[in-house]
Amino acid sequence: MTEWLEKFLLAFIPLFVAIDPIGLAAVFLGLGQNMAPERRQKIADQATWTGGLVALGFLFLGQSVFKALGISVSDFQIAGGLILFILAAKDLTQSAAEPEKMPEDFGVVPLGMPLIAGPASITTLLVLAQAPAIGLVVTLVSLAVNLGIVMFALHYSDWLGRKISPTGLRAISKIIAMLLAAIAISMIRQGWRS
């Protein structure tokens, strides 16, 4: 049992860092600030399911898809970074006087993909599943636990919204957009180096 727990922690910790459930809760709060709580809960579920299904798809088919398309994980990092940067830049340049209506599926993009299931988490999954010391089963269990934490973090981000004024939420939203832009540039840089 101790050996299995060690393997689990070796898989869980890197995935937790790659997915960053706490950061996701802040992003979710910023993106869904003008939505009804019930709608935000549905989007939280949509984001978690999307991220989970994309992660599973890449876990089982990732290397084959990359080979068939002639792309690498680095190419995937650059593409994910560009998508994130465009979304962040759009949010930063938008006027507060004319708030944008978020699309109904923002749980799919950008939350589900590329934030939950992005280049960092997909790469981590592929490496962990192929590591002899960890293996596929432990990787799957650690992914499931991390997705459970993500769902919990997104569902309970609402209480924070009740404690912050609309002005504070707008400020948080712009700060998060700046952080997303920085994360996007980091992803592009890492993909370019590889």
Accessible surface in RSA format (square Angstrom, percent):
REM  Atomic radii and reference values for relative SASA: ProtOr
REM  Chains: A
REM  Algorithm: Lee & Richards
REM  Probe-radius: 1.40
REM  Slices: 20
REM RES _ NUM      All-atoms   Total-Side   Main-Chain    Non-polar    All polar
REM                ABS   REL    ABS   REL    ABS   REL    ABS   REL    ABS   REL
RES MET A   1   191.60  99.2 145.12  96.0  46.48 110.7 126.06 107.2  65.54  86.8
RES THR A   2    95.57  68.0  91.39  92.7   4.18  10.0  58.44  78.5  37.14  56.1
RES GLU A   3   118.49  68.0 113.74  86.1   4.75  11.3  45.39  87.8  73.10  59.7
RES TRP A   4    99.04  39.7  96.46  46.7   2.58   6.1  85.35  45.5  13.70  22.2
RES LEU A   5    90.22  50.2  90.22  64.5   0.00   0.0  90.22  63.4   0.00   0.0
RES GLU A   6   102.66  58.9 100.15  75.8   2.50   6.0  35.84  69.3  66.82  54.6
RES LYS A   7    61.59  30.0  61.57  37.8   0.01   0.0  17.84  16.1  43.74  46.6
RES PHE A   8    26.19  13.1  26.19  16.2   0.00   0.0  26.19  15.9   0.00   0.0
RES LEU A   9    77.85  43.4  77.48  55.4   0.37   0.9  77.77  54.6   0.08   0.2
RES LEU A  10   103.28  57.5  97.20  69.5   6.08  15.3  99.99  70.2   3.29   8.9
RES ALA A  11     0.00   0.0   0.00   0.0   0.00   0.0   0.00   0.0   0.00   0.0
RES PHE A  12    34.39  17.2  34.39  21.3   0.00   0.0  34.39  20.9   0.00   0.0
RES ILE A  13    96.95  55.2  96.52  71.9   0.44   1.1  96.95  69.8   0.00   0.0
RES PRO A  14    51.80  37.8  42.11  38.4   9.69  35.2  49.11  40.5   2.69  16.7
RES LEU A  15     0.01   0.0   0.01   0.0   0.00   0.0   0.01   0.0   0.00   0.0
RES PHE A  16    63.65  31.8  63.57  39.4   0.08   0.2  63.57  38.5   0.08   0.2
RES VAL A  17   107.36  70.6  92.22  83.5  15.15  36.5  96.89  84.2  10.47  28.4
RES ALA A  18    26.23  24.1   4.37   6.7  21.86  49.7  10.82  15.2  15.41  40.8
RES ILE A  19     4.69   2.7   1.58   1.2   3.11   7.5   1.58   1.1   3.11   8.4
RES ASP A  20    68.87  48.2  67.69  67.4   1.19   2.8  20.26  47.7  48.61  48.5
RES PRO A  21     0.21   0.2   0.07   0.1   0.14   0.5   0.07   0.1   0.14   0.9
RES ILE A  22   120.59  68.6 118.48  88.3   2.11   5.1 118.48  85.3   2.11   5.7
RES GLY A  23    24.77  30.6   0.00   N/A  24.77  30.6  23.39  64.2   1.39   3.1
RES LEU A  24     7.13   4.0   5.80   4.1   1.33   3.3   6.03   4.2   1.10   3.0
RES ALA A  25    17.15  15.8  16.46  25.4   0.69   1.6  16.81  23.7   0.34   0.9
RES ALA A  26    36.13  33.2  34.69  53.5   1.44   3.3  35.94  50.6   0.19   0.5
RES VAL A  27    14.69   9.7  14.60  13.2   0.09   0.2  14.60  12.7   0.09   0.2
RES PHE A  28     1.17   0.6   1.17   0.7   0.00   0.0   1.17   0.7   0.00   0.0
RES LEU A  29     3.69   2.1   3.68   2.6   0.01   0.0   3.69   2.6   0.00   0.0
RES GLY A  30     3.96   4.9   0.00   N/A   3.96   4.9   1.31   3.6   2.65   5.9
RES LEU A  31    33.54  18.7  25.24  18.1   8.29  20.8  27.51  19.3   6.03  16.2
RES GLY A  32     0.00   0.0   0.00   N/A   0.00   0.0   0.00   0.0   0.00   0.0
RES GLN A  33    42.52  23.8  22.75  16.6  19.77  47.1   5.94  12.6  36.58  27.7
RES ASN A  34   115.50  79.6  77.76  75.1  37.74  90.9  38.53  92.7  76.97  74.4
RES MET A  35    34.56  17.9  21.94  14.5  12.62  30.0  27.57  23.4   6.98   9.2
RES ALA A  36    53.40  49.1  38.95  60.1  14.45  32.9  45.64  64.3   7.76  20.5
RES PRO A  37    63.24  46.1  63.15  57.6   0.09   0.3  63.24  52.2   0.00   0.0
RES GLU A  38   119.50  68.6 114.24  86.4   5.26  12.5  66.98 129.5  52.53  42.9
RES ARG A  39    68.54  28.8  66.13  33.7   2.41   5.7  38.04  52.0  30.50  18.5
RES ARG A  40    20.23   8.5  20.23  10.3   0.00   0.0   0.91   1.2  19.32  11.7
RES GLN A  41    46.73  26.1  46.73  34.2   0.00   0.0  36.58  77.9  10.15   7.7
RES LYS A  42   134.41  65.6 128.62  78.9   5.79  13.8  72.53  65.3  61.88  65.9
RES ILE A  43     0.56   0.3   0.26   0.2   0.30   0.7   0.56   0.4   0.00   0.0
RES ALA A  44     0.01   0.0   0.01   0.0   0.00   0.0   0.01   0.0   0.00   0.0
RES ASP A  45    51.03  35.7  51.03  50.8   0.00   0.0  16.04  37.7  34.99  34.9
RES GLN A  46    58.39  32.7  49.63  36.3   8.76  20.9  27.75  59.1  30.64  23.2
RES ALA A  47     0.00   0.0   0.00   0.0   0.00   0.0   0.00   0.0   0.00   0.0
RES THR A  48     8.51   6.1   7.73   7.8   0.77   1.8   7.73  10.4   0.77   1.2
RES TRP A  49   165.11  66.3 163.61  79.2   1.50   3.5 147.96  78.9  17.14  27.8
RES THR A  50    24.28  17.3  20.09  20.4   4.19  10.0  14.28  19.2  10.00  15.1
RES GLY A  51     0.05   0.1   0.00   N/A   0.05   0.1   0.00   0.0   0.05   0.1
RES GLY A  52     5.74   7.1   0.00   N/A   5.74   7.1   5.74  15.7   0.00   0.0
RES LEU A  53   112.45  62.6 104.38  74.7   8.06  20.3 104.86  73.6   7.58  20.4
RES VAL A  54    40.64  26.7  34.02  30.8   6.62  15.9  40.04  34.8   0.59   1.6
RES ALA A  55     3.11   2.9   3.11   4.8   0.00   0.0   3.11   4.4   0.00   0.0
RES LEU A  56    62.54  34.8  62.25  44.5   0.30   0.7  62.49  43.9   0.06   0.2
RES GLY A  57    31.29  38.6   0.00   N/A  31.29  38.6  30.18  82.8   1.11   2.5
RES PHE A  58    37.84  18.9  36.36  22.5   1.48   3.8  37.64  22.8   0.20   0.6
RES LEU A  59    16.24   9.0   0.27   0.2  15.96  40.1   0.39   0.3  15.85  42.6
RES PHE A  60   112.35  56.2  83.78  51.9  28.57  74.3  86.57  52.5  25.77  73.8
RES LEU A  61   107.13  59.7 106.54  76.2   0.59   1.5 107.13  75.2   0.00   0.0
RES GLY A  62     0.92   1.1   0.00   N/A   0.92   1.1   0.21   0.6   0.71   1.6
RES GLN A  63    73.81  41.3  72.08  52.7   1.72   4.1  31.17  66.3  42.64  32.3
RES SER A  64    71.49  60.4  62.08  82.8   9.42  21.7  33.62  71.6  37.87  53.1
RES VAL A  65    58.50  38.5  55.70  50.4   2.80   6.7  58.50  50.8   0.00   0.0
RES PHE A  66     8.16   4.1   8.10   5.0   0.06   0.1   8.10   4.9   0.06   0.2
RES LYS A  67   169.41  82.6 144.60  88.7  24.81  59.1  94.69  85.2  74.72  79.6
RES ALA A  68    89.50  82.3  46.56  71.9  42.93  97.7  59.26  83.4  30.24  80.1
RES LEU A  69   120.69  67.2  94.11  67.3  26.58  66.8  97.92  68.8  22.77  61.3
RES GLY A  70    67.08  82.7   0.00   N/A  67.08  82.7  35.91  98.5  31.17  69.8
RES ILE A  71    65.12  37.1  52.31  39.0  12.81  30.9  55.08  39.7  10.03  27.2
RES SER A  72    51.77  43.7  46.79  62.4   4.99  11.5  45.65  97.2   6.13   8.6
RES VAL A  73    38.93  25.6  36.78  33.3   2.14   5.2  36.78  32.0   2.14   5.8
RES SER A  74    16.59  14.0  15.93  21.3   0.66   1.5   7.38  15.7   9.21  12.9
RES ASP A  75    65.06  45.6  58.91  58.6   6.15  14.6  18.49  43.5  46.57  46.4
RES PHE A  76    27.65  13.8  24.80  15.4   2.85   7.4  27.35  16.6   0.30   0.8
RES GLN A  77    24.23  13.5  24.23  17.7   0.00   0.0   0.38   0.8  23.85  18.1
RES ILE A  78    40.36  23.0  40.36  30.1   0.00   0.0  40.36  29.1   0.00   0.0
RES ALA A  79    50.53  46.5  45.26  69.8   5.27  12.0  49.31  69.4   1.22   3.2
RES GLY A  80     5.84   7.2   0.00   N/A   5.84   7.2   5.02  13.8   0.81   1.8
RES GLY A  81     0.00   0.0   0.00   N/A   0.00   0.0   0.00   0.0   0.00   0.0
RES LEU A  82    90.85  50.6  90.85  65.0   0.00   0.0  90.85  63.8   0.00   0.0
RES ILE A  83    79.43  45.2  77.90  58.0   1.53   3.7  79.24  57.1   0.19   0.5
RES LEU A  84     1.13   0.6   1.13   0.8   0.00   0.0   1.13   0.8   0.00   0.0
RES PHE A  85    77.19  38.6  77.19  47.8   0.00   0.0  77.19  46.8   0.00   0.0
RES ILE A  86   112.79  64.2 109.82  81.8   2.97   7.2 111.80  80.5   0.99   2.7
RES LEU A  87    58.58  32.6  52.83  37.8   5.76  14.5  53.02  37.2   5.56  15.0
RES ALA A  88     1.03   0.9   0.00   0.0   1.03   2.3   1.03   1.5   0.00   0.0
RES ALA A  89    33.27  30.6  30.65  47.3   2.62   6.0  33.24  46.8   0.03   0.1
RES LYS A  90   115.21  56.2 107.77  66.1   7.43  17.7  69.04  62.1  46.17  49.2
RES ASP A  91    31.95  22.4  30.76  30.6   1.19   2.8  12.02  28.3  19.93  19.9
RES LEU A  92    58.99  32.9  37.67  26.9  21.32  53.6  37.67  26.5  21.32  57.4
RES THR A  93   116.21  82.7  82.17  83.3  34.04  81.1  72.81  97.8  43.39  65.6
RES GLN A  94    39.83  22.3  25.71  18.8  14.12  33.6  23.18  49.3  16.65  12.6
RES SER A  95    52.71  44.5  40.76  54.4  11.95  27.5  35.88  76.4  16.83  23.6
RES ALA A  96    63.57  58.5  38.11  58.8  25.46  57.9  44.81  63.1  18.76  49.7
RES ALA A  97    97.77  89.9  57.07  88.1  40.70  92.6  69.37  97.7  28.40  75.2
RES GLU A  98   122.38  70.3 113.00  85.5   9.39  22.4  35.03  67.8  87.36  71.3
RES PRO A  99    87.53  63.8  64.66  58.9  22.87  83.2  66.62  55.0  20.91 129.9
RES GLU A 100    69.16  39.7  48.23  36.5  20.93  49.8  31.66  61.2  37.50  30.6
RES LYS A 101   162.50  79.3 139.88  85.8  22.62  53.9 122.70 110.4  39.80  42.4
RES MET A 102    40.10  20.8  34.84  23.1   5.25  12.5  20.20  17.2  19.90  26.4
RES PRO A 103    67.25  49.0  55.28  50.4  11.97  43.5  67.25  55.5   0.00   0.0
RES GLU A 104    97.26  55.8  92.20  69.8   5.05  12.0  62.08 120.1  35.17  28.7
RES ASP A 105    73.35  51.4  73.11  72.8   0.23   0.5  19.30  45.4  54.05  53.9
RES PHE A 106     0.12   0.1   0.12   0.1   0.00   0.0   0.12   0.1   0.00   0.0
RES GLY A 107     0.00   0.0   0.00   N/A   0.00   0.0   0.00   0.0   0.00   0.0
RES VAL A 108    50.49  33.2  50.49  45.7   0.00   0.0  50.49  43.9   0.00   0.0
RES VAL A 109    67.78  44.6  61.71  55.9   6.07  14.6  61.71  53.6   6.07  16.5
RES PRO A 110     5.23   3.8   5.23   4.8   0.00   0.0   5.23   4.3   0.00   0.0
RES LEU A 111     0.13   0.1   0.13   0.1   0.00   0.0   0.13   0.1   0.00   0.0
RES GLY A 112     0.00   0.0   0.00   N/A   0.00   0.0   0.00   0.0   0.00   0.0
RES MET A 113    45.23  23.4  44.64  29.5   0.60   1.4  44.64  38.0   0.60   0.8
RES PRO A 114     6.56   4.8   1.65   1.5   4.91  17.9   1.65   1.4   4.91  30.5
RES LEU A 115    23.95  13.3  13.79   9.9  10.16  25.5  14.65  10.3   9.30  25.0
RES ILE A 116     2.59   1.5   1.55   1.2   1.04   2.5   1.55   1.1   1.04   2.8
RES ALA A 117     0.33   0.3   0.00   0.0   0.33   0.8   0.33   0.5   0.00   0.0
RES GLY A 118     3.81   4.7   0.00   N/A   3.81   4.7   3.72  10.2   0.09   0.2
RES PRO A 119     2.48   1.8   2.45   2.2   0.03   0.1   2.47   2.0   0.01   0.0
RES ALA A 120    52.86  48.6  44.81  69.2   8.05  18.3  50.80  71.5   2.06   5.5
RES SER A 121     3.03   2.6   2.37   3.2   0.66   1.5   2.12   4.5   0.90   1.3
RES ILE A 122     1.05   0.6   1.05   0.8   0.00   0.0   1.05   0.8   0.00   0.0
RES THR A 123    42.42  30.2  42.40  43.0   0.02   0.1  42.23  56.7   0.19   0.3
RES THR A 124    26.84  19.1  22.06  22.4   4.78  11.4  10.75  14.4  16.09  24.3
RES LEU A 125     1.14   0.6   1.14   0.8   0.00   0.0   1.14   0.8   0.00   0.0
RES LEU A 126     7.82   4.4   7.61   5.4   0.22   0.5   7.82   5.5   0.00   0.0
RES VAL A 127    94.77  62.4  90.09  81.6   4.68  11.3  92.95  80.8   1.83   5.0
RES LEU A 128    13.32   7.4  13.32   9.5   0.00   0.0  13.32   9.4   0.00   0.0
RES ALA A 129    22.41  20.6   8.61  13.3  13.81  31.4   8.71  12.3  13.70  36.3
RES GLN A 130   117.27  65.6  89.59  65.5  27.68  65.9  45.83  97.6  71.43  54.2
RES ALA A 131    27.46  25.2  21.68  33.5   5.78  13.1  26.58  37.4   0.87   2.3
RES PRO A 132   138.45 100.9 102.25  93.2  36.20 131.6 115.28  95.2  23.16 144.0
RES ALA A 133    61.87  56.9  51.14  78.9  10.73  24.4  60.92  85.8   0.95   2.5
RES ILE A 134    18.64  10.6  11.23   8.4   7.42  17.9  11.35   8.2   7.29  19.8
RES GLY A 135    21.93  27.0   0.00   N/A  21.93  27.0  21.93  60.2   0.00   0.0
RES LEU A 136    72.73  40.5  66.69  47.7   6.04  15.2  66.69  46.8   6.04  16.3
RES VAL A 137   104.48  68.8 102.83  93.1   1.65   4.0 102.96  89.5   1.52   4.1
RES VAL A 138     7.80   5.1   7.70   7.0   0.10   0.2   7.70   6.7   0.10   0.3
RES THR A 139     0.00   0.0   0.00   0.0   0.00   0.0   0.00   0.0   0.00   0.0
RES LEU A 140    52.95  29.5  48.50  34.7   4.44  11.2  48.86  34.3   4.09  11.0
RES VAL A 141    52.52  34.6  49.76  45.0   2.76   6.7  52.52  45.6   0.00   0.0
RES SER A 142     0.00   0.0   0.00   0.0   0.00   0.0   0.00   0.0   0.00   0.0
RES LEU A 143     5.17   2.9   5.17   3.7   0.00   0.0   5.17   3.6   0.00   0.0
RES ALA A 144    63.49  58.4  49.72  76.7  13.77  31.3  54.75  77.1   8.75  23.2
RES VAL A 145    60.82  40.0  53.38  48.3   7.44  17.9  59.73  51.9   1.09   3.0
RES ASN A 146     0.00   0.0   0.00   0.0   0.00   0.0   0.00   0.0   0.00   0.0
RES LEU A 147    25.49  14.2  25.04  17.9   0.45   1.1  25.36  17.8   0.13   0.4
RES GLY A 148    42.70  52.7   0.00   N/A  42.70  52.7  35.51  97.4   7.20  16.1
RES ILE A 149    54.75  31.2  51.96  38.7   2.79   6.7  54.23  39.1   0.52   1.4
RES VAL A 150     0.35   0.2   0.16   0.1   0.19   0.5   0.35   0.3   0.00   0.0
RES MET A 151    55.83  28.9  55.83  37.0   0.00   0.0  21.19  18.0  34.64  45.9
RES PHE A 152   130.82  65.4 126.06  78.1   4.76  12.4 130.38  79.0   0.44   1.3
RES ALA A 153    15.84  14.6   6.62  10.2   9.22  21.0  14.13  19.9   1.71   4.5
RES LEU A 154     0.73   0.4   0.46   0.3   0.27   0.7   0.46   0.3   0.27   0.7
RES HIS A 155    45.19  24.7  39.04  27.1   6.15  15.7  27.83  28.7  17.36  20.2
RES TYR A 156   130.34  60.9 126.92  72.2   3.43   8.9  80.63  60.6  49.71  61.3
RES SER A 157     7.32   6.2   1.91   2.5   5.41  12.5   6.77  14.4   0.55   0.8
RES ASP A 158    20.65  14.5  20.38  20.3   0.27   0.6   7.24  17.0  13.42  13.4
RES TRP A 159   124.31  49.9 122.94  59.5   1.37   3.2 104.74  55.8  19.57  31.8
RES LEU A 160    64.27  35.8  64.27  46.0   0.00   0.0  64.27  45.1   0.00   0.0
RES GLY A 161    16.36  20.2   0.00   N/A  16.36  20.2   7.63  20.9   8.73  19.5
RES ARG A 162   175.84  73.8 137.77  70.2  38.07  90.6  75.37 103.0 100.47  60.9
RES LYS A 163   148.63  72.5 110.55  67.8  38.08  90.7  65.51  59.0  83.12  88.5
RES ILE A 164    44.73  25.5  32.78  24.4  11.95  28.8  37.61  27.1   7.12  19.3
RES SER A 165    64.90  54.8  50.70  67.7  14.20  32.7  45.08  96.0  19.82  27.8
RES PRO A 166    95.91  69.9  93.51  85.2   2.40   8.7  95.60  78.9   0.31   1.9
RES THR A 167    89.83  63.9  89.35  90.6   0.48   1.1  63.43  85.2  26.41  39.9
RES GLY A 168    20.24  25.0   0.00   N/A  20.24  25.0  19.52  53.6   0.72   1.6
RES LEU A 169    19.67  11.0  19.67  14.1   0.00   0.0  19.67  13.8   0.00   0.0
RES ARG A 170   100.68  42.3 100.49  51.2   0.19   0.4  31.73  43.4  68.95  41.8
RES ALA A 171    50.21  46.2  41.11  63.4   9.10  20.7  49.28  69.4   0.93   2.5
RES ILE A 172    44.69  25.4  44.36  33.0   0.33   0.8  44.69  32.2   0.00   0.0
RES SER A 173    10.18   8.6   8.57  11.4   1.61   3.7   1.67   3.5   8.52  11.9
RES LYS A 174    60.24  29.4  59.89  36.7   0.35   0.8  55.17  49.7   5.07   5.4
RES ILE A 175   104.54  59.5 102.61  76.4   1.93   4.7 104.49  75.2   0.04   0.1
RES ILE A 176    14.04   8.0  14.04  10.5   0.00   0.0  14.04  10.1   0.00   0.0
RES ALA A 177     1.67   1.5   0.65   1.0   1.02   2.3   1.52   2.1   0.15   0.4
RES MET A 178   114.85  59.5 112.79  74.6   2.06   4.9  97.24  82.7  17.61  23.3
RES LEU A 179   102.98  57.3 102.65  73.4   0.33   0.8 102.84  72.2   0.14   0.4
RES LEU A 180    11.02   6.1  11.02   7.9   0.00   0.0  11.02   7.7   0.00   0.0
RES ALA A 181    11.81  10.9  11.69  18.0   0.12   0.3  11.81  16.6   0.00   0.0
RES ALA A 182    59.85  55.0  47.53  73.3  12.32  28.0  55.07  77.6   4.78  12.7
RES ILE A 183    85.65  48.7  83.17  62.0   2.48   6.0  85.57  61.6   0.08   0.2
RES ALA A 184     0.00   0.0   0.00   0.0   0.00   0.0   0.00   0.0   0.00   0.0
RES ILE A 185    85.83  48.8  85.67  63.8   0.16   0.4  85.67  61.7   0.16   0.4
RES SER A 186    28.24  23.9  28.01  37.4   0.23   0.5  15.18  32.3  13.06  18.3
RES MET A 187    22.16  11.5  22.07  14.6   0.08   0.2  14.52  12.3   7.64  10.1
RES ILE A 188    37.33  21.2  37.33  27.8   0.00   0.0  37.33  26.9   0.00   0.0
RES ARG A 189   109.14  45.8 104.39  53.2   4.75  11.3  49.95  68.3  59.19  35.9
RES GLN A 190    82.48  46.1  80.11  58.6   2.37   5.6  23.15  49.3  59.33  45.0
RES GLY A 191     3.01   3.7   0.00   N/A   3.01   3.7   0.00   0.0   3.01   6.7
RES TRP A 192   204.94  82.2 183.99  89.1  20.94  49.2 156.76  83.6  48.17  78.2
RES ARG A 193   178.88  75.1 141.28  72.0  37.60  89.5  60.50  82.7 118.38  71.7
RES SER A 194   101.16  85.5  40.06  53.5  61.10 140.7  33.99  72.4  67.17  94.1
END  Absolute sums over single chains surface
CHAIN  1 A    10315.2       8870.2       1445.0       7559.9       2755.3
END  Absolute sums over all chains
TOTAL         10315.2       8870.2       1445.0       7559.9       2755.3
